[in-house]
């Protein structure tokens, strides 16, 4: 994807209090679901992940907003694909269910374009 036909997206991901209140068994299941979601974003057609950053060394505890727990920077082909990536939080099941990932995490996608300094 070139800069002219893609959207630069910063997926801002926060872990909420439900994760910290979970039993160790459920927390492991959430972590596995989180990995499934991250791989889902990376492998989604129309998304090129440029990098990610984990902020849980200096930002401890739940994050309902900035500063977020982790970030994914990506070039995405269109807004529908951005929405599909965010939808993974609604569809990825934690363990055997009944909970979905969004019970434990949230995502906010900031969209724009690459800044070209000339």
N, CA, C and O atoms as a Tinker XYZ file with bonds, in Angstrom:
   472  protein
     1  N      0.849000   -1.188000    0.000000    73     2
     2  CA     0.000000    0.000000    0.000000    64     1     3
     3  C      0.883000    1.237000    0.000000    63     2     4     5
     4  O      1.849000    1.313000    0.760000    81     3
     5  N      0.570000    2.172000   -0.818000    73     3     6
     6  CA     1.302000    3.432000   -0.813000    64     5     7
     7  C      0.610000    4.403000    0.120000    63     6     8     9
     8  O     -0.522000    4.174000    0.547000    81     7
     9  N      1.302000    5.495000    0.436000    73     7    10
    10  CA     0.741000    6.474000    1.363000    64     9    11
    11  C     -0.533000    7.115000    0.837000    63    10    12    13
    12  O     -1.343000    7.605000    1.624000    81    11
    13  N     -0.727000    7.122000   -0.479000    73    11    14
    14  CA    -1.893000    7.808000   -1.031000    64    13    15
    15  C     -3.158000    6.966000   -1.007000    63    14    16    17
    16  O     -4.261000    7.503000   -1.102000    81    15
    17  N     -3.010000    5.655000   -0.881000    73    15    18
    18  CA    -4.215000    4.832000   -0.918000    64    17    19
    19  C     -4.452000    4.057000    0.376000    63    18    20    21
    20  O     -5.184000    3.068000    0.380000    81    19
    21  N     -3.848000    4.492000    1.453000    73    19    22
    22  CA    -4.067000    3.809000    2.723000    64    21    23
    23  C     -4.310000    4.820000    3.838000    63    22    24    25
    24  O     -4.020000    6.009000    3.709000    81    23
    25  N     -4.840000    4.313000    4.913000    73    23    26
    26  CA    -5.087000    5.112000    6.107000    64    25    27
    27  C     -4.031000    4.721000    7.131000    63    26    28    29
    28  O     -3.821000    3.533000    7.374000    81    27
    29  N     -3.368000    5.692000    7.730000    73    27    30
    30  CA    -2.437000    5.409000    8.822000    64    29    31
    31  C     -3.281000    5.330000   10.094000    63    30    32    33
    32  O     -4.014000    6.265000   10.417000    81    31
    33  N     -3.177000    4.217000   10.808000    73    31    34
    34  CA    -4.029000    3.977000   11.975000    64    33    35
    35  C     -3.169000    3.665000   13.193000    63    34    36    37
    36  O     -2.219000    2.885000   13.124000    81    35
    37  N     -3.522000    4.290000   14.303000    73    35    38
    38  CA    -2.937000    3.941000   15.589000    64    37    39
    39  C     -4.046000    3.287000   16.409000    63    38    40    41
    40  O     -4.969000    3.955000   16.875000    81    39
    41  N     -3.940000    1.969000   16.576000    73    39    42
    42  CA    -4.883000    1.244000   17.421000    64    41    43
    43  C     -4.396000    1.398000   18.861000    63    42    44    45
    44  O     -3.317000    0.918000   19.208000    81    43
    45  N     -5.180000    2.055000   19.684000    73    43    46
    46  CA    -4.854000    2.297000   21.088000    64    45    47
    47  C     -5.649000    1.294000   21.914000    63    46    48    49
    48  O     -6.880000    1.301000   21.892000    81    47
    49  N     -4.947000    0.436000   22.639000    73    47    50
    50  CA    -5.590000   -0.676000   23.331000    64    49    51
    51  C     -5.397000   -0.533000   24.830000    63    50    52    53
    52  O     -4.280000   -0.343000   25.312000    81    51
    53  N     -6.491000   -0.626000   25.555000    73    51    54
    54  CA    -6.447000   -0.538000   27.009000    64    53    55
    55  C     -6.977000   -1.801000   27.656000    63    54    56    57
    56  O     -7.949000   -2.397000   27.192000    81    55
    57  N     -6.326000   -2.195000   28.730000    73    55    58
    58  CA    -6.781000   -3.325000   29.532000    64    57    59
    59  C     -7.608000   -2.749000   30.675000    63    58    60    61
    60  O     -7.169000   -1.812000   31.342000    81    59
    61  N     -8.806000   -3.298000   30.910000    73    59    62
    62  CA    -9.665000   -2.716000   31.941000    64    61    63
    63  C     -9.637000   -3.512000   33.247000    63    62    64    65
    64  O     -8.963000   -4.537000   33.347000    81    63
    65  N    -10.363000   -3.034000   34.224000    73    63    66
    66  CA   -10.337000   -3.614000   35.572000    64    65    67
    67  C    -10.790000   -5.069000   35.598000    63    66    68    69
    68  O    -10.344000   -5.826000   36.460000    81    67
    69  N    -11.662000   -5.482000   34.679000    73    67    70
    70  CA   -12.112000   -6.880000   34.665000    64    69    71
    71  C    -10.947000   -7.849000   34.529000    63    70    72    73
    72  O    -10.978000   -8.942000   35.095000    81    71
    73  N     -9.918000   -7.453000   33.779000    73    71    74
    74  CA    -8.744000   -8.315000   33.641000    64    73    75
    75  C     -8.042000   -8.468000   34.985000    63    74    76    77
    76  O     -7.655000   -9.572000   35.368000    81    75
    77  N     -7.882000   -7.365000   35.693000    73    75    78
    78  CA    -7.168000   -7.405000   36.964000    64    77    79
    79  C     -7.969000   -8.118000   38.052000    63    78    80    81
    80  O     -7.393000   -8.626000   39.014000    81    79
    81  N     -9.282000   -8.156000   37.907000    73    79    82
    82  CA   -10.146000   -8.863000   38.852000    64    81    83
    83  C    -10.303000  -10.341000   38.508000    63    82    84    85
    84  O    -10.849000  -11.104000   39.305000    81    83
    85  N     -9.839000  -10.752000   37.348000    73    83    86
    86  CA   -10.021000  -12.132000   36.885000    64    85    87
    87  C     -9.156000  -13.101000   37.692000    63    86    88    89
    88  O     -8.120000  -12.727000   38.241000    81    87
    89  N     -9.604000  -14.338000   37.746000    73    87    90
    90  CA    -8.795000  -15.388000   38.365000    64    89    91
    91  C     -7.570000  -15.628000   37.485000    63    90    92    93
    92  O     -7.579000  -15.269000   36.307000    81    91
    93  N     -6.512000  -16.230000   38.041000    73    91    94
    94  CA    -5.342000  -16.529000   37.208000    64    93    95
    95  C     -5.689000  -17.369000   35.973000    63    94    96    97
    96  O     -5.116000  -17.162000   34.903000    81    95
    97  N     -6.613000  -18.304000   36.115000    73    95    98
    98  CA    -7.018000  -19.140000   34.977000    64    97    99
    99  C     -7.663000  -18.298000   33.876000    63    98   100   101
   100  O     -7.332000  -18.444000   32.699000    81    99
   101  N     -8.582000  -17.420000   34.264000    73    99   102
   102  CA    -9.244000  -16.563000   33.275000    64   101   103
   103  C     -8.245000  -15.575000   32.680000    63   102   104   105
   104  O     -8.293000  -15.302000   31.481000    81   103
   105  N     -7.343000  -15.035000   33.497000    73   103   106
   106  CA    -6.331000  -14.097000   32.990000    64   105   107
   107  C     -5.481000  -14.753000   31.898000    63   106   108   109
   108  O     -5.154000  -14.110000   30.901000    81   107
   109  N     -5.122000  -16.026000   32.080000    73   107   110
   110  CA    -4.373000  -16.757000   31.043000    64   109   111
   111  C     -5.192000  -16.874000   29.765000    63   110   112   113
   112  O     -4.662000  -16.733000   28.663000    81   111
   113  N     -6.487000  -17.131000   29.920000    73   111   114
   114  CA    -7.365000  -17.239000   28.756000    64   113   115
   115  C     -7.491000  -15.892000   28.045000    63   114   116   117
   116  O     -7.542000  -15.836000   26.816000    81   115
   117  N     -7.541000  -14.819000   28.816000    73   115   118
   118  CA    -7.590000  -13.476000   28.219000    64   117   119
   119  C     -6.306000  -13.220000   27.442000    63   118   120   121
   120  O     -6.350000  -12.700000   26.327000    81   119
   121  N     -5.168000  -13.580000   28.018000    73   119   122
   122  CA    -3.889000  -13.366000   27.342000    64   121   123
   123  C     -3.843000  -14.140000   26.022000    63   122   124   125
   124  O     -3.346000  -13.626000   25.020000    81   123
   125  N     -4.357000  -15.367000   26.017000    73   123   126
   126  CA    -4.409000  -16.149000   24.776000    64   125   127
   127  C     -5.332000  -15.479000   23.761000    63   126   128   129
   128  O     -5.002000  -15.410000   22.577000    81   127
   129  N     -6.479000  -14.988000   24.213000    73   127   130
   130  CA    -7.410000  -14.292000   23.315000    64   129   131
   131  C     -6.783000  -13.006000   22.793000    63   130   132   133
   132  O     -6.987000  -12.638000   21.636000    81   131
   133  N     -6.020000  -12.323000   23.643000    73   131   134
   134  CA    -5.333000  -11.101000   23.230000    64   133   135
   135  C     -4.345000  -11.411000   22.103000    63   134   136   137
   136  O     -4.260000  -10.668000   21.125000    81   135
   137  N     -3.608000  -12.499000   22.243000    73   135   138
   138  CA    -2.688000  -12.919000   21.191000    64   137   139
   139  C     -3.410000  -13.250000   19.900000    63   138   140   141
   140  O     -2.931000  -12.923000   18.815000    81   139
   141  N     -4.562000  -13.897000   20.012000    73   139   142
   142  CA    -5.373000  -14.203000   18.829000    64   141   143
   143  C     -5.810000  -12.915000   18.131000    63   142   144   145
   144  O     -5.780000  -12.824000   16.903000    81   143
   145  N     -6.216000  -11.923000   18.924000    73   143   146
   146  CA    -6.636000  -10.637000   18.354000    64   145   147
   147  C     -5.462000   -9.947000   17.655000    63   146   148   149
   148  O     -5.612000   -9.443000   16.542000    81   147
   149  N     -4.294000   -9.923000   18.306000    73   147   150
   150  CA    -3.126000   -9.262000   17.711000    64   149   151
   151  C     -2.728000   -9.948000   16.400000    63   150   152   153
   152  O     -2.423000   -9.276000   15.414000    81   151
   153  N     -2.732000  -11.269000   16.390000    73   151   154
   154  CA    -2.433000  -12.004000   15.154000    64   153   155
   155  C     -3.513000  -11.754000   14.112000    63   154   156   157
   156  O     -3.227000  -11.679000   12.917000    81   155
   157  N     -4.754000  -11.627000   14.567000    73   155   158
   158  CA    -5.859000  -11.333000   13.656000    64   157   159
   159  C     -5.677000  -10.003000   12.950000    63   158   160   161
   160  O     -5.946000   -9.887000   11.754000    81   159
   161  N     -5.219000   -8.994000   13.692000    73   159   162
   162  CA    -4.942000   -7.691000   13.071000    64   161   163
   163  C     -3.799000   -7.830000   12.077000    63   162   164   165
   164  O     -3.900000   -7.374000   10.938000    81   163
   165  N     -2.708000   -8.463000   12.510000    73   163   166
   166  CA    -1.527000   -8.590000   11.655000    64   165   167
   167  C     -1.808000   -9.377000   10.376000    63   166   168   169
   168  O     -1.253000   -9.066000    9.323000    81   167
   169  N     -2.658000  -10.384000   10.462000    73   167   170
   170  CA    -2.929000  -11.253000    9.314000    64   169   171
   171  C     -4.139000  -10.837000    8.493000    63   170   172   173
   172  O     -4.462000  -11.488000    7.500000    81   171
   173  N     -4.813000   -9.762000    8.890000    73   171   174
   174  CA    -6.016000   -9.334000    8.182000    64   173   175
   175  C     -5.640000   -8.753000    6.814000    63   174   176   177
   176  O     -4.777000   -7.878000    6.737000    81   175
   177  N     -6.269000   -9.224000    5.743000    73   175   178
   178  CA    -6.003000   -8.641000    4.428000    64   177   179
   179  C     -6.286000   -7.136000    4.443000    63   178   180   181
   180  O     -7.300000   -6.681000    4.974000    81   179
   181  N     -5.366000   -6.381000    3.849000    73   179   182
   182  CA    -5.538000   -4.934000    3.788000    64   181   183
   183  C     -4.879000   -4.187000    4.928000    63   182   184   185
   184  O     -4.985000   -2.963000    5.009000    81   183
   185  N     -4.190000   -4.915000    5.825000    73   183   186
   186  CA    -3.488000   -4.271000    6.941000    64   185   187
   187  C     -2.009000   -4.607000    6.866000    63   186   188   189
   188  O     -1.628000   -5.769000    6.728000    81   187
   189  N     -1.185000   -3.577000    6.960000    73   187   190
   190  CA     0.256000   -3.741000    7.098000    64   189   191
   191  C      0.648000   -3.149000    8.445000    63   190   192   193
   192  O      0.624000   -1.932000    8.624000    81   191
   193  N      1.011000   -4.018000    9.397000    73   191   194
   194  CA     1.424000   -3.545000   10.717000    64   193   195
   195  C      2.841000   -2.999000   10.608000    63   194   196   197
   196  O      3.753000   -3.685000   10.146000    81   195
   197  N      3.010000   -1.755000   11.038000    73   195   198
   198  CA     4.312000   -1.100000   10.992000    64   197   199
   199  C      5.089000   -1.300000   12.285000    63   198   200   201
   200  O      6.319000   -1.265000   12.289000    81   199
   201  N      4.373000   -1.506000   13.372000    73   199   202
   202  CA     5.027000   -1.732000   14.658000    64   201   203
   203  C      4.020000   -1.680000   15.784000    63   202   204   205
   204  O      2.849000   -1.352000   15.591000    81   203
   205  N      4.510000   -2.014000   16.969000    73   203   206
   206  CA     3.671000   -1.906000   18.157000    64   205   207
   207  C      4.519000   -1.459000   19.330000    63   206   208   209
   208  O      5.747000   -1.530000   19.290000    81   207
   209  N      3.856000   -1.005000   20.362000    73   207   210
   210  CA     4.546000   -0.550000   21.563000    64   209   211
   211  C      3.718000   -0.961000   22.767000    63   210   212   213
   212  O      2.511000   -0.726000   22.823000    81   211
   213  N      4.387000   -1.579000   23.727000    73   211   214
   214  CA     3.738000   -2.000000   24.961000    64   213   215
   215  C      4.158000   -1.032000   26.057000    63   214   216   217
   216  O      5.348000   -0.786000   26.250000    81   215
   217  N      3.192000   -0.490000   26.766000    73   215   218
   218  CA     3.468000    0.549000   27.757000    64   217   219
   219  C      3.239000    0.067000   29.180000    63   218   220   221
   220  O      3.087000    0.894000   30.079000    81   219
   221  N      3.209000   -1.259000   29.423000    73   219   222
   222  CA     2.831000   -1.725000   30.756000    64   221   223
   223  C      3.972000   -1.744000   31.766000    63   222   224   225
   224  O      3.772000   -2.202000   32.891000    81   223
   225  N      5.147000   -1.270000   31.413000    73   223   226
   226  CA     6.238000   -1.151000   32.387000    64   225   227
   227  C      6.127000    0.148000   33.175000    63   226   228   229
   228  O      6.438000    0.183000   34.366000    81   227
   229  N      5.686000    1.209000   32.518000    73   227   230
   230  CA     5.582000    2.508000   33.192000    64   229   231
   231  C      4.137000    2.951000   33.365000    63   230   232   233
   232  O      3.875000    3.960000   34.019000    81   231
   233  N      3.205000    2.219000   32.794000    73   231   234
   234  CA     1.779000    2.490000   32.969000    64   233   235
   235  C      1.189000    1.220000   33.566000    63   234   236   237
   236  O      0.944000    0.249000   32.849000    81   235
   237  N      0.962000    1.225000   34.878000    73   235   238
   238  CA     0.534000    0.025000   35.584000    64   237   239
   239  C     -0.930000    0.169000   35.982000    63   238   240   241
   240  O     -1.354000    1.221000   36.460000    81   239
   241  N     -1.691000   -0.896000   35.780000    73   239   242
   242  CA    -3.100000   -0.884000   36.139000    64   241   243
   243  C     -3.977000   -0.703000   34.919000    63   242   244   245
   244  O     -3.486000   -0.651000   33.791000    81   243
   245  N     -5.278000   -0.606000   35.146000    73   243   246
   246  CA    -6.212000   -0.489000   34.021000    64   245   247
   247  C     -6.053000    0.838000   33.292000    63   246   248   249
   248  O     -5.687000    1.849000   33.891000    81   247
   249  N     -6.332000    0.822000   32.002000    73   247   250
   250  CA    -6.255000    2.058000   31.215000    64   249   251
   251  C     -7.548000    2.229000   30.436000    63   250   252   253
   252  O     -7.808000    1.523000   29.461000    81   251
   253  N     -8.341000    3.171000   30.884000    73   251   254
   254  CA    -9.608000    3.476000   30.221000    64   253   255
   255  C     -9.417000    4.514000   29.127000    63   254   256   257
   256  O    -10.342000    4.796000   28.366000    81   255
   257  N     -8.242000    5.072000   29.047000    73   255   258
   258  CA    -7.900000    6.099000   28.072000    64   257   259
   259  C     -6.404000    6.317000   28.113000    63   258   260   261
   260  O     -5.656000    5.487000   28.631000    81   259
   261  N     -5.968000    7.451000   27.557000    73   259   262
   262  CA    -4.537000    7.717000   27.540000    64   261   263
   263  C     -4.001000    7.840000   28.953000    63   262   264   265
   264  O     -4.673000    8.445000   29.787000    81   263
   265  N     -2.819000    7.298000   29.279000    73   263   266
   266  CA    -1.995000    6.471000   28.398000    64   265   267
   267  C     -2.561000    5.059000   28.290000    63   266   268   269
   268  O     -3.023000    4.477000   29.272000    81   267
   269  N     -2.513000    4.533000   27.093000    73   267   270
   270  CA    -3.037000    3.204000   26.827000    64   269   271
   271  C     -2.029000    2.145000   27.247000    63   270   272   273
   272  O     -0.870000    2.459000   27.519000    81   271
   273  N     -2.466000    0.900000   27.300000    73   271   274
   274  CA    -1.579000   -0.196000   27.668000    64   273   275
   275  C     -0.649000   -0.560000   26.520000    63   274   276   277
   276  O      0.539000   -0.799000   26.735000    81   275
   277  N     -1.176000   -0.603000   25.316000    73   275   278
   278  CA    -0.361000   -0.959000   24.158000    64   277   279
   279  C     -0.918000   -0.287000   22.907000    63   278   280   281
   280  O     -2.082000    0.112000   22.860000    81   279
   281  N     -0.073000   -0.172000   21.912000    73   279   282
   282  CA    -0.427000    0.516000   20.675000    64   281   283
   283  C      0.022000   -0.328000   19.487000    63   282   284   285
   284  O      1.043000   -1.013000   19.554000    81   283
   285  N     -0.747000   -0.276000   18.400000    73   283   286
   286  CA    -0.361000   -0.907000   17.138000    64   285   287
   287  C     -0.476000    0.164000   16.060000    63   286   288   289
   288  O     -1.535000    0.770000   15.895000    81   287
   289  N      0.613000    0.400000   15.325000    73   287   290
   290  CA     0.621000    1.351000   14.215000    64   289   291
   291  C      0.562000    0.556000   12.920000    63   290   292   293
   292  O      1.353000   -0.365000   12.710000    81   291
   293  N     -0.383000    0.917000   12.049000    73   291   294
   294  CA    -0.579000    0.146000   10.820000    64   293   295
   295  C     -1.045000    1.041000    9.683000    63   294   296   297
   296  O     -1.647000    2.092000    9.905000    81   295
   297  N     -0.758000    0.607000    8.469000    73   295   298
   298  CA    -1.374000    1.180000    7.276000    64   297   299
   299  C     -2.519000    0.251000    6.895000    63   298   300   301
   300  O     -2.339000   -0.963000    6.791000    81   299
   301  N     -3.698000    0.833000    6.688000    73   299   302
   302  CA    -4.907000    0.048000    6.452000    64   301   303
   303  C     -5.551000    0.529000    5.160000    63   302   304   305
   304  O     -5.587000    1.729000    4.888000    81   303
   305  N     -6.056000   -0.402000    4.367000    73   303   306
   306  CA    -6.552000   -0.072000    3.027000    64   305   307
   307  C     -7.786000    0.820000    3.034000    63   306   308   309
   308  O     -7.943000    1.653000    2.142000    81   307
   309  N     -8.669000    0.663000    4.025000    73   307   310
   310  CA    -9.891000    1.472000    4.041000    64   309   311
   311  C    -10.523000    1.439000    5.431000    63   310   312   313
   312  O    -10.114000    0.674000    6.304000    81   311
   313  N    -11.525000    2.285000    5.606000    73   311   314
   314  CA   -12.174000    2.401000    6.905000    64   313   315
   315  C    -12.900000    1.118000    7.298000    63   314   316   317
   316  O    -12.952000    0.777000    8.480000    81   315
   317  N    -13.460000    0.406000    6.327000    73   315   318
   318  CA   -14.148000   -0.855000    6.632000    64   317   319
   319  C    -13.186000   -1.858000    7.259000    63   318   320   321
   320  O    -13.577000   -2.624000    8.140000    81   319
   321  N    -11.938000   -1.860000    6.816000    73   319   322
   322  CA   -10.943000   -2.772000    7.374000    64   321   323
   323  C    -10.530000   -2.327000    8.775000    63   322   324   325
   324  O    -10.290000   -3.167000    9.642000    81   323
   325  N    -10.446000   -1.015000    9.005000    73   323   326
   326  CA   -10.189000   -0.508000   10.360000    64   325   327
   327  C    -11.287000   -1.012000   11.293000    63   326   328   329
   328  O    -11.007000   -1.500000   12.388000    81   327
   329  N    -12.514000   -0.889000   10.858000    73   327   330
   330  CA   -13.660000   -1.337000   11.649000    64   329   331
   331  C    -13.608000   -2.842000   11.897000    63   330   332   333
   332  O    -13.914000   -3.302000   12.997000    81   331
   333  N    -13.225000   -3.602000   10.889000    73   331   334
   334  CA   -13.128000   -5.061000   11.032000    64   333   335
   335  C    -12.061000   -5.437000   12.059000    63   334   336   337
   336  O    -12.241000   -6.380000   12.830000    81   335
   337  N    -10.959000   -4.705000   12.067000    73   335   338
   338  CA    -9.908000   -4.968000   13.056000    64   337   339
   339  C    -10.421000   -4.677000   14.464000    63   338   340   341
   340  O    -10.195000   -5.465000   15.382000    81   339
   341  N    -11.103000   -3.557000   14.638000    73   339   342
   342  CA   -11.681000   -3.228000   15.948000    64   341   343
   343  C    -12.718000   -4.263000   16.362000    63   342   344   345
   344  O    -12.863000   -4.564000   17.547000    81   343
   345  N    -13.430000   -4.802000   15.397000    73   343   346
   346  CA   -14.479000   -5.777000   15.680000    64   345   347
   347  C    -13.928000   -7.073000   16.272000    63   346   348   349
   348  O    -14.678000   -7.841000   16.874000    81   347
   349  N    -12.630000   -7.327000   16.108000    73   347   350
   350  CA   -12.041000   -8.519000   16.711000    64   349   351
   351  C    -12.265000   -8.538000   18.223000    63   350   352   353
   352  O    -12.385000   -9.608000   18.819000    81   351
   353  N    -12.322000   -7.359000   18.843000    73   351   354
   354  CA   -12.565000   -7.302000   20.287000    64   353   355
   355  C    -13.965000   -7.810000   20.629000    63   354   356   357
   356  O    -14.205000   -8.277000   21.742000    81   355
   357  N    -14.878000   -7.718000   19.678000    73   355   358
   358  CA   -16.248000   -8.210000   19.881000    64   357   359
   359  C    -16.394000   -9.692000   19.547000    63   358   360   361
   360  O    -17.296000  -10.354000   20.061000    81   359
   361  N    -15.531000  -10.212000   18.706000    73   359   362
   362  CA   -15.719000  -11.573000   18.196000    64   361   363
   363  C    -14.776000  -12.612000   18.788000    63   362   364   365
   364  O    -15.118000  -13.794000   18.825000    81   363
   365  N    -13.599000  -12.202000   19.252000    73   363   366
   366  CA   -12.660000  -13.174000   19.813000    64   365   367
   367  C    -13.185000  -13.639000   21.172000    63   366   368   369
   368  O    -13.439000  -12.829000   22.064000    81   367
   369  N    -13.341000  -14.937000   21.311000    73   367   370
   370  CA   -13.879000  -15.538000   22.532000    64   369   371
   371  C    -12.736000  -15.808000   23.507000    63   370   372   373
   372  O    -11.661000  -16.260000   23.112000    81   371
   373  N    -12.982000  -15.526000   24.776000    73   371   374
   374  CA   -12.015000  -15.813000   25.836000    64   373   375
   375  C    -12.288000  -17.221000   26.353000    63   374   376   377
   376  O    -13.379000  -17.512000   26.842000    81   375
   377  N    -11.288000  -18.089000   26.239000    73   375   378
   378  CA   -11.444000  -19.471000   26.689000    64   377   379
   379  C    -12.575000  -20.159000   25.951000    63   378   380   381
   380  O    -12.684000  -20.072000   24.728000    81   379
   381  N    -13.412000  -20.841000   26.709000    73   379   382
   382  CA   -14.576000  -21.535000   26.142000    64   381   383
   383  C    -15.816000  -20.650000   26.146000    63   382   384   385
   384  O    -16.915000  -21.111000   25.838000    81   383
   385  N    -15.638000  -19.382000   26.493000    73   383   386
   386  CA   -16.774000  -18.462000   26.547000    64   385   387
   387  C    -17.353000  -18.422000   27.949000    63   386   388   389
   388  O    -16.848000  -19.131000   28.820000    81   387
   389  N    -18.344000  -17.665000   28.205000    73   387   390
   390  CA   -19.172000  -16.929000   27.259000    64   389   391
   391  C    -18.623000  -15.547000   26.914000    63   390   392   393
   392  O    -19.201000  -14.840000   26.089000    81   391
   393  N    -17.509000  -15.158000   27.540000    73   391   394
   394  CA   -17.028000  -13.782000   27.389000    64   393   395
   395  C    -16.239000  -13.575000   26.108000    63   394   396   397
   396  O    -15.576000  -14.484000   25.610000    81   395
   397  N    -16.323000  -12.367000   25.591000    73   395   398
   398  CA   -15.530000  -11.928000   24.440000    64   397   399
   399  C    -14.433000  -11.018000   24.968000    63   398   400   401
   400  O    -14.491000  -10.565000   26.111000    81   399
   401  N    -13.444000  -10.754000   24.144000    73   399   402
   402  CA   -12.284000   -9.975000   24.570000    64   401   403
   403  C    -12.665000   -8.587000   25.062000    63   402   404   405
   404  O    -12.008000   -8.056000   25.958000    81   403
   405  N    -13.712000   -7.985000   24.500000    73   403   406
   406  CA   -14.080000   -6.621000   24.878000    64   405   407
   407  C    -14.489000   -6.500000   26.337000    63   406   408   409
   408  O    -14.546000   -5.385000   26.856000    81   407
   409  N    -14.774000   -7.600000   27.017000    73   407   410
   410  CA   -15.066000   -7.539000   28.459000    64   409   411
   411  C    -13.815000   -7.131000   29.235000    63   410   412   413
   412  O    -13.919000   -6.548000   30.314000    81   411
   413  N    -12.637000   -7.434000   28.696000    73   411   414
   414  CA   -11.385000   -7.225000   29.404000    64   413   415
   415  C    -10.510000   -6.129000   28.801000    63   414   416   417
   416  O     -9.616000   -5.612000   29.471000    81   415
   417  N    -10.758000   -5.775000   27.552000    73   415   418
   418  CA    -9.929000   -4.797000   26.843000    64   417   419
   419  C    -10.810000   -3.883000   26.010000    63   418   420   421
   420  O    -11.951000   -4.215000   25.687000    81   419
   421  N    -10.265000   -2.738000   25.673000    73   419   422
   422  CA   -10.973000   -1.840000   24.759000    64   421   423
   423  C     -9.991000   -1.358000   23.707000    63   422   424   425
   424  O     -8.776000   -1.407000   23.899000    81   423
   425  N    -10.529000   -0.898000   22.608000    73   423   426
   426  CA    -9.694000   -0.377000   21.528000    64   425   427
   427  C    -10.295000    0.926000   21.037000    63   426   428   429
   428  O    -11.512000    1.108000   21.008000    81   427
   429  N     -9.409000    1.815000   20.656000    73   427   430
   430  CA    -9.805000    3.073000   20.021000    64   429   431
   431  C     -8.856000    3.258000   18.843000    63   430   432   433
   432  O     -7.638000    3.242000   19.021000    81   431
   433  N     -9.393000    3.431000   17.660000    73   431   434
   434  CA    -8.558000    3.589000   16.467000    64   433   435
   435  C     -8.477000    5.062000   16.092000    63   434   436   437
   436  O     -9.494000    5.703000   15.828000    81   435
   437  N     -7.279000    5.584000   16.073000    73   435   438
   438  CA    -7.032000    6.950000   15.623000    64   437   439
   439  C     -6.610000    6.851000   14.164000    63   438   440   441
   440  O     -5.653000    6.145000   13.845000    81   439
   441  N     -7.308000    7.548000   13.275000    73   439   442
   442  CA    -7.028000    7.431000   11.847000    64   441   443
   443  C     -6.530000    8.747000   11.281000    63   442   444   445
   444  O     -6.925000    9.828000   11.718000    81   443
   445  N     -5.660000    8.627000   10.303000    73   443   446
   446  CA    -5.120000    9.804000    9.631000    64   445   447
   447  C     -4.332000    9.379000    8.411000    63   446   448   449
   448  O     -4.699000    8.441000    7.704000    81   447
   449  N     -3.260000   10.078000    8.184000    73   447   450
   450  CA    -2.386000    9.745000    7.055000    64   449   451
   451  C     -0.943000    9.935000    7.495000    63   450   452   453
   452  O     -0.660000   10.605000    8.489000    81   451
   453  N     -0.050000    9.339000    6.745000    73   451   454
   454  CA     1.367000    9.488000    7.033000    64   453   455
   455  C      1.770000   10.942000    6.823000    63   454   456   457
   456  O      1.387000   11.562000    5.831000    81   455
   457  N      2.534000   11.476000    7.751000    73   455   458
   458  CA     3.061000   12.830000    7.618000    64   457   459
   459  C      4.359000   12.763000    6.822000    63   458   460   461
   460  O      5.320000   12.118000    7.240000    81   459
   461  N      4.379000   13.425000    5.685000    73   459   462
   462  CA     5.561000   13.458000    4.822000    64   461   463
   463  C      6.221000   14.825000    4.979000    63   462   464   465
   464  O      5.631000   15.849000    4.636000    81   463
   465  N      7.427000   14.834000    5.489000    73   463   466
   466  CA     8.190000   16.076000    5.635000    64   465   467
   467  C      9.035000   16.244000    4.380000    63   466   468   469
   468  O      9.841000   15.377000    4.041000    81   467
   469  N      8.841000   17.382000    3.685000    73   467   470
   470  CA     9.595000   17.604000    2.442000    64   469   471
   471  C     10.532000   18.768000    2.579000    63   470   472
   472  O     11.246000   19.100000    1.633000    81   471
